[in-house]
Amino acid sequence: MEIYYTDQGKRIGPISVDILQSLYRSRQINLNTSVWVDSAADWCELSKSSIYGLVSDIKQDGPPPLRGDSINNTYVWALAFAPLIGYFLESIASESFNKPIDELWYITLALNIGLSFLDEKKLEAAGVDTSRFSAFAILVPVYLFLRFRVLDQKPYYFITWIVTLLISLSET
């Protein structure tokens, strides 16, 4: 049997059943990981595949990750308002250093990226596999979109970030 799986947009395989089970046990893959088996017509999530039974009884090392409703969302909500907070900080810096505000765009950018990375670390501490979206921490809207999808949360912080971005852009 040929088994393939995806990792950050790359097709990995073929792998053996033993390797599949080891990857699952060590949380390098999970039930949402896309897999393909030589008998399948297309890729599907491991939990919906014909090989699900090969990992369904395996206990992973340590406790399972926290569920989306149990995760501390402090950083992601600060990130949701980062465009407005950044604009406010840019305004203060503009007045303090007597520079045009449009030359201080990097303040908001740094704030957005910094909060994304802090949020990612908080998710990792909660046991969440962030490998599917951590590469997008510098592309904040993509990061937020993938975050709420992976954690099965409502898109409120994603929508808030877009709205606050539009408000901050209308101020310039």
ChimeraX attribute file (.defattr): number of C-alpha atoms within 10 A of each C-alpha:
attribute: neighborCount
match mode: 1-to-1
recipient: residues
	/A:1	9
	/A:2	12
	/A:3	18
	/A:4	17
	/A:5	22
	/A:6	17
	/A:7	14
	/A:8	10
	/A:9	9
	/A:10	8
	/A:11	13
	/A:12	13
	/A:13	14
	/A:14	16
	/A:15	13
	/A:16	13
	/A:17	15
	/A:18	11
	/A:19	12
	/A:20	20
	/A:21	18
	/A:22	16
	/A:23	15
	/A:24	20
	/A:25	17
	/A:26	13
	/A:27	18
	/A:28	13
	/A:29	21
	/A:30	17
	/A:31	16
	/A:32	12
	/A:33	17
	/A:34	21
	/A:35	27
	/A:36	24
	/A:37	18
	/A:38	11
	/A:39	10
	/A:40	11
	/A:41	8
	/A:42	10
	/A:43	16
	/A:44	17
	/A:45	17
	/A:46	22
	/A:47	17
	/A:48	14
	/A:49	16
	/A:50	15
	/A:51	16
	/A:52	14
	/A:53	12
	/A:54	13
	/A:55	21
	/A:56	13
	/A:57	8
	/A:58	12
	/A:59	13
	/A:60	16
	/A:61	10
	/A:62	10
	/A:63	8
	/A:64	12
	/A:65	16
	/A:66	16
	/A:67	13
	/A:68	19
	/A:69	11
	/A:70	9
	/A:71	16
	/A:72	14
	/A:73	15
	/A:74	13
	/A:75	17
	/A:76	23
	/A:77	17
	/A:78	18
	/A:79	26
	/A:80	27
	/A:81	18
	/A:82	24
	/A:83	26
	/A:84	21
	/A:85	19
	/A:86	22
	/A:87	24
	/A:88	15
	/A:89	17
	/A:90	22
	/A:91	16
	/A:92	13
	/A:93	16
	/A:94	16
	/A:95	12
	/A:96	9
	/A:97	9
	/A:98	9
	/A:99	13
	/A:100	12
	/A:101	17
	/A:102	12
	/A:103	10
	/A:104	17
	/A:105	12
	/A:106	12
	/A:107	17
	/A:108	19
	/A:109	16
	/A:110	14
	/A:111	17
	/A:112	25
	/A:113	18
	/A:114	16
	/A:115	22
	/A:116	25
	/A:117	18
	/A:118	16
	/A:119	22
	/A:120	23
	/A:121	16
	/A:122	18
	/A:123	21
	/A:124	15
	/A:125	13
	/A:126	17
	/A:127	17
	/A:128	20
	/A:129	19
	/A:130	16
	/A:131	14
	/A:132	16
	/A:133	17
	/A:134	20
	/A:135	13
	/A:136	19
	/A:137	20
	/A:138	17
	/A:139	14
	/A:140	20
	/A:141	18
	/A:142	15
	/A:143	20
	/A:144	24
	/A:145	16
	/A:146	19
	/A:147	24
	/A:148	16
	/A:149	13
	/A:150	16
	/A:151	17
	/A:152	12
	/A:153	13
	/A:154	12
	/A:155	14
	/A:156	12
	/A:157	22
	/A:158	22
	/A:159	15
	/A:160	17
	/A:161	23
	/A:162	16
	/A:163	16
	/A:164	18
	/A:165	19
	/A:166	13
	/A:167	14
	/A:168	17
	/A:169	12
	/A:170	8
	/A:171	9
	/A:172	8
